[in-house]
Amino acid sequence: MAWNKPNPDDRSDNVEKLQTMVQNTMKNIEEAEEAAACSNEEERQRIQQKNHNREVSIEAMRSEIKDESEARQNGYEGTI
């Protein structure tokens, strides 16, 4: 039986990936706000909740960008 080897930890492009994710999420917020203008009250509330969740996610991604950027500057020492 062959054992699968895990891929090595490659964090070299994590900052860029996270930045793209933030940009995409911000675009989703804008598009949802546009859709809310043409929606009923119930749908607007759902959109507002989703956008709130997106904003929370953006803050978490920005924190991760900061951590990854610092790790990159430090040569990723101590990573698994």
Number of C-alpha atoms within 10 A of each C-alpha: 3 4 5 6 6 6 6 7 8 8 13 14 10 15 19 13 13 17 16 12 16 21 13 13 17 16 12 15 20 13 11 16 16 11 13 18 10 10 13 9 11 10 13 17 13 12 18 16 12 15 19 13 12 17 16 11 15 20 12 13 17 16 12 16 19 13 13 20 17 12 16 16 10 10 11 15 9 7 8 6
